C-alpha cells in the first residue's frame, strides 16, 4: 500500500528540492549528525520564524497540544533551517514548537534544511495555508504575501496550494473590506459566505451597515446575499446620478466647510442642478450655522 504524502504538493516539492536541503549543499565530511534524518535539536537553539503568517494562537488549543506532547511526545517533527553553528530558525511547525516550550521540553525533533529568505517565506506561507487552521483573513494575507513578496502569479499560487484561482481571488477580495468587518471575520462573527456577499457591495458604509445588521439579526448567508444585491443596485443607481465634482466645485465645497466649520456636502446631478447639505450635531451647532447665515 502506497503511503499518501502528508505534505501539500507545493511544500513537499520545495522540501524535496536538493537546493533547499542541507544534504545537497555541503560536503559529506562537513555534515553533522543531523543531516539526512530527523535530529533532536535543543529548543533554546531554535528561533521563531519571522515570516510566520499566523498571528493568533489560541491559548487553550496550545495547552491541549502541550498536554498531548507531554503524554505522547512530538509525533510530527518541525522543519528548521540551519543559520550557523548550533543555531536554527523555524520554517514550519510553530504550534508544535510553542506547545513543546509550554510542555517544558528541552529538545524537539526536526528536519534540517538550508533555505534562503525567499524560499523560507514561500515554504512557511504554503505550509500554513495547507495545514494550519488559519482564519480567512490570515489566509488572504498569506496569499497576498505570496504575490507581493514571492512574486507568484495567481496561477502559480494555485498550483502551489492546490486551490482554484477563483478561490484565491475570493480570499484576496476580503482584504478590501473595512477593518471592522475583517476583525469580525477573524473573530468568527462572520462566515466566509457572509463576507463574500459584503465584498460585492462597493460602498464601505453600506458594507458596514449590512455587517452590523447581520450581527444584530443573525442573518443567513442567503438573506445577506439578497440584501447585498439590493444595496449594490441602489449604490450603482446613486453613483450614476452623481456627476463628479470639478476643481471649482471642490473649492466651493471647501470654502463652505471652512465658513460653517462643519463638513458641508456639495453634489451635482447635472451641469446646472445639485444640492448643498449643511449637517449639525446639536442645537448649539445649528445656532452657529444660522448666525453665520444671518438667520434667526
N, C-alpha and C positions, 0 to 999 in steps of 0.2 A: 504493500500500500504506500503510495507516494505521499510524503508529508507535505501538507499545504503550507506555503511560506507565510509566516506571521506578519511580516512587514508589508507596508503598502508598496506598490510597484515602483513609485518614484524613489522612496527612501532606500528600498532594497537595492535598486540599481546603483545608487550613489555609494552605498556602503560596500558593494561588491566591486566597485571600481578600484583597480590597483593603485590609482593615483592618489586615492584618499586613505589607503591602507598602509600602516607603518611597515608591513612586511614587504611592500613593493617599493619602499623609499629608502631603505637602509641596507648596508652591507651585513651579511649574516653574522660576521664577527662582532658587530656593534649592537646587535639586537639584545634586548633584555628578555627576561623570562616571561614577560607579558605578551610578547609578540606571537600572533597567530593563534591565540587562545584567550579564554576568559581569565582575567587576572584579578586577584584580590588587591584592591588599592585602598590605602588609608584615606578616610573621608576628609581628614584635615588637609590633604594634599590636592583636593579637588575643589575648584572654584565654580560658582554658578555660571550658567550660560547667559551672557549679556544680550543674546539675540532671542531669548525666550519670549515668544509671543503671548504666552498665557500670563495674565496679570492677577488672576484671582485663584486662590487655592482654599477650598472650604476646610476650615479647621477640623470639623467633625469627621469629614472624609479622610483627612490626613491622619487623625488619631486612630481611625479604624484600620487604615493601611499599616500604621505603625504597630498596632497590636498584632496584626496578621504576620508582620515581619518578625516580631518577637517570637511568635509561636512556630512559624514555618520557614523563616528566613527569606532571602530575596530569590524569588522564582525566576524573574527575568532580569538579566544584567542591564545596567545603564550603559550608555555609549559615551566615551570621552575622547578628547584629542590630547595628545602629548604636547605640552608647551615647552618643556625643558626637563632638566634632571629632576625627577620626582615631583613634577608639577603637571597637573592636568586640568582640563576645562570640560564641563558637561556639554555634550551635543544634544542628547535626549535622555529622558527619564528623570525629570526634575521632581515629580511627585514621589517617586521611589527614593530619590536622594534625600528629600526633605523628611520623608517618613522614617528613613533609616537614621537620620540625625535625632529625630524625636525618640526613636527606639533605643538610642544610646549606643548604636553600633560604632565601632572604630574603623571597620573596613567594609567595603562593598564590592561585589563582583562587577567587572566592567569590561566591555570591548574597547580596545585602544585603537584609535585611528589618527592619521595625520591629515589635517584639512585646513585650507586657508579660510579666511573670514567669509568669503563669498560662498564657498561650499558649505561651510558650517551653518551659515544663516539659512541657506536653502534646505539643508538637512533638518534643521530644527523646525523650520516652518512646515515642511512637508510632513514630518513625523507627528507634529502636534495636530495638524489638520486631519491626518489619517486616524490617529489613535486616541487622542485625549478628548475629553468631553468639554470642548470649548463652547462658550455661548456664541450665538450667531454673530455678534459684533466682533468678538475676538477672531472668529473665522474670517470675517470680512477684512479685518485689519491684516491678518496673515496673508490673504490673497493680495491685498494692496501692496504689502511689502515685497511679495514675490515679484510683482510687476515693476515696482519702482526701484528696489534695491538689488534684485537679482536679474533684472532686465528680461523677465519672461513675458511672452505674449499670453493671451488667454488660451490660445490653442496649446501652447507648450505646457501651461499650467494644468490644463485639462488632462493632458497625458500624464503629468507628474502625480496628480492626486486622484486620478480615476473618476473625475466628475465631468458632467456635461458642461459645455460653455455657457448654456443658459442658466444653469445652477450657479456657476461662478458669477455671472452677471447679476443675478438676483441678490447675491450676498453683497457684492460691491455697491449696489444701489442703496443698501441700508445706511451706508456712510454719508449719504446725502440728507438723511433725516436730521431734524433738530436734536440737540444734545439730550433734551429731556426724554424724547422718545427712545433714543439709543440706550439711555440709562434704564428705561422701562424694559427693554429687551434683555439687557444684561441681568436685571433683577427678576427675570421670568414673569413679569407682569403682562407681557405681550408675547404672543406666539409669532412664529415666522409668517404664518398666513395673514395675521392681522397687519404685520409690518409691511408685507408686500402690497397690501391694499392701500396703506397710507402712502407708500412711495409713489403711487400713481397720481396723487394729488400734488399739484405744482406749488400751491401757496403754503408756506410753512405755518402760517397762522391757522389755516384750515386743517392742516395736518394735526396740529396741537389740539385744536378744538375737538376733532374726532377722536383723537387718542384719549383725551380726558373723558369723553362720552363712553368710550369702550370700557374704561375702568369703572366709571360710575354705574353703568347699566349692564355690565358683564355681557357685552355684545358678542354674538357668534361671528366667526370669520365671514360667513355668507352675508349676514346683515351688515357687517363692516364694509364688505365689497360693494353692496348696494348703495350705502351712504357715500362711500368714497367716489363712486361713479357719478352720483348726483352733484357732489362738490366739485368734481373735476369739470363737469359740463357747465356749471354756473360760473366757475372760475374762468373758463375759456370764453364764455359769452361776455363776462365783465372785462376781460383783457382786450377783447375786440372793440368794446365800446369806448375804451380809453385811448386817446391819442397821446403819443409820447410828448413830454414837455420839451419845449425849445429852450435854448440858453436864456432867452429873455424871460420866459415863463418861470424858469427856475430861480432867476434873480428876483422876480416879483414875489414868489413864494418865500424866499429867504428874507426879503425886506419886510413882508407881512409878519413872519415869525419873529423877527427882531423887534418890530414895532409893538406887537401884542405880548411878547415874552412867553408865547406858547407855540407848540408845533402846528402851524397852520397847514391845512391840506388844500392844495390848488390842483384842480383837474380840468381837463378839456375833453369834451365829447366830439367836437369838430373844430374847425378853424375859428368859429365865432362863439360857440356855446361852451359853457363849462360851469364850474362851481367852486366856491371858496368856503371851507369849513373851519371855524374857529372853536376848538374844544375848550372846556373849562372843567375843573375838578370839584369846585365848590363855589359857594356864593361869593366868597372874597375874590376869587379869580374872575368871576363874572362881573363883579362891580368894577374891577380894574379895567377889564376889557371895555365895558360900557363907558367908563370915564375917558379912555383913550379915543373912543368913537364919539365922544361928547354927547352921549345919550344918558338918560336917567333910568 
